[in-house]
Amino acid sequence: MSSEDGAQVQCSMTVEQLDSSGQTTRRQVMRKASILLGRNEFQELILRIDDGKVPQSYSAKEFKLFTKFSREGKCTIRLLPSNTQILMSNCPPAQLCVFLKTLTIKHQAGRGAKPMSEREKLHAGLPRSFEAISPLQQKDIQKVNELRAQVNPSAGLSDRTNRAGTGPQVKRSRADCNFSPVKTNPHKKPILSLPSSKLNKEQAAVLSAVLSGKNVFFTGSAGTGKSFLLKRIVGSLPPKSTYATASTGVAACHIGGTTLHSFAGMGSGAAPLEQCIELAQRPGVLRHWTSCKHLIIDEVSMVEARYFDKLESVARSVRRSTEPFGGIQLIVCGDFLQLPPVSKGKEKASFCFQSRSWRKVIHVNMELTEVRRQTDQSFISLLQAVRVGRVTEEVTSRLLHSAYHSIERDGILATRLCTHKDDVELTNQNKLQQLPGAVRAFEALDSDPALEKTIDAHSPVSRLLQLKAGAQVMLTKNLDVSRGLVNGARGVVVSFDTQKHGYPRVRFLCGVTEVMKPERWVFKSGGGVHLSRQQLPLKLAWAISIHKSQGMTLDCVEISLARVFESGQAYVALSRARSLEGLRVMDFDPRVVKADPDVLQFYRRMRKERLLMQASMEDFMEQNKENCF
């Protein structure tokens, strides 16, 4: 039974027996155990806990869930008939969410059946059995939705709902693992549906390689779902020993992690190796290095080769291990044909695949090829050509013609992508000032105002947001993917709410008009402390920098490529667009489209090695088939 099916989770567990006043009378602690959801011979829900000794089974006829910290891999299940509670910790968060959803829905779907009395069970004379539960299916969802629709408030079902559902809840992120715990009010039950965000074959192969313990580098062109897959990987690993990092603060925020520099604790890495090792042995930093078993690095294209080598040497030294990277499993992601490492001075920075330790450390190279951001095949082909620096006459013609695209609609103007950050700030401030009316200011609520600079570096939203009616804005968080309210969605402020806070009402290009309320972003600082910022999920969008657009999908975008100064920058800018119709390229010059020859050679070698591996695997299978007869 796969943990992906939702019936099983492996984690740390404590089973407590409570007395009538809620005090613990007996406690059993298991550092590593699995909890499996199944049915007994009477088709009753059972939770089976196995720590490699004697499995213990508990009835899940009535229970309460306490899921406040489920995003951190923690949860408590209180079994009411036996007054037992199961405290789960260090669970892979995504798996925990699917497990809890499976438990809740399977329990609710079985409510319509008449329970057997103890007498009937005795007379049945069935042998004791346990069978793992089947994965969630559409029929389970349908049954629960039907039962919810039939709930009669006067029938006194609300108490049963509370007892068999969840305990006290807190507001949860809309994107939190697609898990909606049962609430106590039967009138407000949401319509349930099966999780729709499934991995494709390529993504599933990467996740499988990661879960098998291999050191994996996976790449892919823009829009192939690298960030989506990375979040799934983070959610599939134990939180206590998994560190999610990225080369930039905004990229780290997207995956709920910290910057690679903060994790490593050795500054820019410019100091001699001995000094870097000393810096990494400071108490707070050393704890990261020693407790880390899985290190995730996103946007690895911007990590310089010498820095990567220093990391590898520091890892071996502080962990006192001769294994590559000190025995830490590496999960590395990025596209070397996008943004390169920042050069210091005139010397060209080297990519980390050119480092001495890369081939020693990385076991498997994998590539995602299925583009999800764009659906127009001809536009995808155009972007692929630009990605590898190949600008044909047709590509040039189509991009030159895009200068005449009229992409403004419903008062929503095109966002200009700029190569330089200073141009962005100047453009947005000037455009805001030119609008009539008073400025409305919205200040963020930070968890630690003293660490404002650290929070700024990680947060996709500013501490102070100034708006007017008519301001061009962009959504900075996925709020409701099904309605088009996604990170990068474009809109215009049409008015301000008349309620106390005066929040902005925004009309989006997808046709939705919505009052924007504050959202919270949580990320880790260098010391492992959780920091947060609560702010409206908006930013001014007359202009945005190419660097800050990474990971975004833009509805209507205008690009001037005249000041492009890096390989891959033109491709990053163009690939933000959802479609060619929503793209306007000003002053296009084919000479600005560049792909680094070292990167092209690396990818050619990577694909060749993969094809050779596939061929040898097919030969092996063929020989084995012959040996069987």
MOJO-V477513 format. One record per backbone hydrogen bond with DSSP energy under -1.0 kcal/mol. NH is the residue of the N-H (numbers start at 1). CO is the residue of the C=O. If there is no record, write none. Layout:
nh->NH co->CO
nh->NH co->CO
This chain:
nh->5 co->2
nh->6 co->3
nh->9 co->35
nh->11 co->33
nh->12 co->89
nh->13 co->30
nh->14 co->87
nh->15 co->28
nh->16 co->85
nh->17 co->26
nh->18 co->83
nh->19 co->23
nh->22 co->19
nh->25 co->17
nh->26 co->17
nh->28 co->15
nh->30 co->13
nh->33 co->11
nh->34 co->50
nh->35 co->9
nh->36 co->48
nh->37 co->7
nh->38 co->46
nh->39 co->131
nh->40 co->44
nh->43 co->40
nh->46 co->38
nh->47 co->58
nh->48 co->36
nh->49 co->56
nh->50 co->34
nh->56 co->49
nh->58 co->47
nh->60 co->45
nh->64 co->78
nh->66 co->76
nh->70 co->67
nh->72 co->69
nh->73 co->70
nh->74 co->69
nh->75 co->88
nh->76 co->66
nh->77 co->86
nh->78 co->64
nh->79 co->84
nh->80 co->62
nh->84 co->79
nh->85 co->16
nh->86 co->77
nh->87 co->14
nh->88 co->75
nh->89 co->12
nh->91 co->73
nh->94 co->235
nh->95 co->235
nh->96 co->92
nh->97 co->93
nh->98 co->94
nh->99 co->95
nh->100 co->96
nh->101 co->97
nh->102 co->98
nh->103 co->99
nh->104 co->100
nh->105 co->101
nh->106 co->102
nh->107 co->103
nh->108 co->104
nh->109 co->105
nh->110 co->106
nh->111 co->108
nh->121 co->117
nh->122 co->118
nh->123 co->119
nh->124 co->120
nh->131 co->39
nh->133 co->37
nh->141 co->137
nh->142 co->138
nh->143 co->139
nh->144 co->140
nh->145 co->141
nh->146 co->142
nh->147 co->143
nh->148 co->144
nh->149 co->145
nh->150 co->146
nh->155 co->152
nh->161 co->157
nh->162 co->158
nh->163 co->159
nh->164 co->160
nh->167 co->65
nh->176 co->173
nh->177 co->175
nh->179 co->176
nh->188 co->185
nh->198 co->196
nh->204 co->200
nh->205 co->201
nh->206 co->202
nh->207 co->203
nh->208 co->204
nh->209 co->205
nh->210 co->206
nh->211 co->207
nh->212 co->208
nh->213 co->210
nh->214 co->209
nh->216 co->330
nh->217 co->364
nh->218 co->332
nh->219 co->366
nh->224 co->221
nh->229 co->225
nh->230 co->226
nh->231 co->227
nh->232 co->228
nh->233 co->229
nh->234 co->230
nh->235 co->231
nh->236 co->233
nh->237 co->234
nh->243 co->294
nh->245 co->296
nh->246 co->258
nh->247 co->298
nh->252 co->248
nh->253 co->249
nh->254 co->250
nh->256 co->253
nh->257 co->252
nh->258 co->244
nh->260 co->246
nh->263 co->259
nh->264 co->260
nh->265 co->261
nh->269 co->266
nh->276 co->272
nh->277 co->273
nh->278 co->274
nh->279 co->275
nh->280 co->276
nh->282 co->279
nh->286 co->282
nh->287 co->283
nh->289 co->285
nh->290 co->286
nh->291 co->287
nh->292 co->288
nh->293 co->241
nh->294 co->241
nh->295 co->329
nh->296 co->243
nh->297 co->331
nh->298 co->245
nh->300 co->333
nh->302 co->299
nh->303 co->300
nh->305 co->350
nh->308 co->304
nh->309 co->305
nh->310 co->306
nh->311 co->307
nh->312 co->308
nh->313 co->309
nh->314 co->310
nh->315 co->311
nh->316 co->312
nh->317 co->313
nh->318 co->314
nh->319 co->315
nh->321 co->316
nh->326 co->323
nh->327 co->324
nh->328 co->325
nh->329 co->293
nh->331 co->295
nh->332 co->216
nh->333 co->297
nh->334 co->218
nh->338 co->335
nh->354 co->351
nh->355 co->352
nh->361 co->357
nh->362 co->358
nh->363 co->215
nh->364 co->215
nh->366 co->217
nh->368 co->219
nh->372 co->223
nh->373 co->223
nh->380 co->376
nh->381 co->377
nh->382 co->378
nh->383 co->379
nh->384 co->380
nh->385 co->381
nh->386 co->382
nh->387 co->383
nh->388 co->384
nh->389 co->386
nh->390 co->385
nh->396 co->392
nh->397 co->393
nh->398 co->394
nh->399 co->395
nh->400 co->396
nh->401 co->397
nh->402 co->398
nh->403 co->400
nh->404 co->401
nh->405 co->402
nh->409 co->412
nh->412 co->409
nh->415 co->556
nh->416 co->542
nh->417 co->558
nh->418 co->544
nh->424 co->420
nh->425 co->421
nh->426 co->422
nh->427 co->423
nh->428 co->424
nh->429 co->425
nh->430 co->426
nh->431 co->427
nh->432 co->428
nh->433 co->429
nh->434 co->430
nh->440 co->467
nh->442 co->465
nh->444 co->463
nh->445 co->534
nh->447 co->532
nh->451 co->448
nh->452 co->449
nh->455 co->451
nh->456 co->452
nh->457 co->453
nh->458 co->454
nh->459 co->455
nh->465 co->442
nh->467 co->440
nh->470 co->493
nh->471 co->468
nh->473 co->491
nh->474 co->539
nh->475 co->489
nh->476 co->537
nh->479 co->485
nh->480 co->485
nh->483 co->480
nh->484 co->481
nh->485 co->480
nh->486 co->484
nh->488 co->475
nh->489 co->486
nh->491 co->473
nh->492 co->507
nh->493 co->471
nh->494 co->505
nh->495 co->505
nh->497 co->503
nh->505 co->495
nh->506 co->514
nh->507 co->492
nh->508 co->512
nh->509 co->490
nh->511 co->508
nh->514 co->506
nh->516 co->504
nh->519 co->535
nh->521 co->533
nh->523 co->531
nh->525 co->529
nh->528 co->525
nh->531 co->523
nh->533 co->521
nh->534 co->445
nh->535 co->519
nh->538 co->536
nh->539 co->474
nh->541 co->472
nh->544 co->416
nh->546 co->418
nh->550 co->547
nh->552 co->549
nh->553 co->487
nh->554 co->576
nh->557 co->582
nh->558 co->415
nh->559 co->584
nh->564 co->561
nh->568 co->594
nh->569 co->566
nh->572 co->568
nh->573 co->569
nh->574 co->570
nh->575 co->571
nh->576 co->573
nh->577 co->574
nh->578 co->554
nh->583 co->580
nh->584 co->557
nh->586 co->559
nh->592 co->589
nh->593 co->590
nh->600 co->596
nh->601 co->597
nh->602 co->598
nh->603 co->599
nh->604 co->600
nh->605 co->601
nh->606 co->602
nh->607 co->603
nh->608 co->604
nh->609 co->605
nh->610 co->606
nh->611 co->607
nh->612 co->608
nh->613 co->609
nh->614 co->610
nh->615 co->611
nh->616 co->612
nh->617 co->613
nh->618 co->614
nh->619 co->615
nh->620 co->616
nh->621 co->617
nh->622 co->618
nh->623 co->619
nh->624 co->620
nh->625 co->621
nh->626 co->622
nh->627 co->623
nh->629 co->626
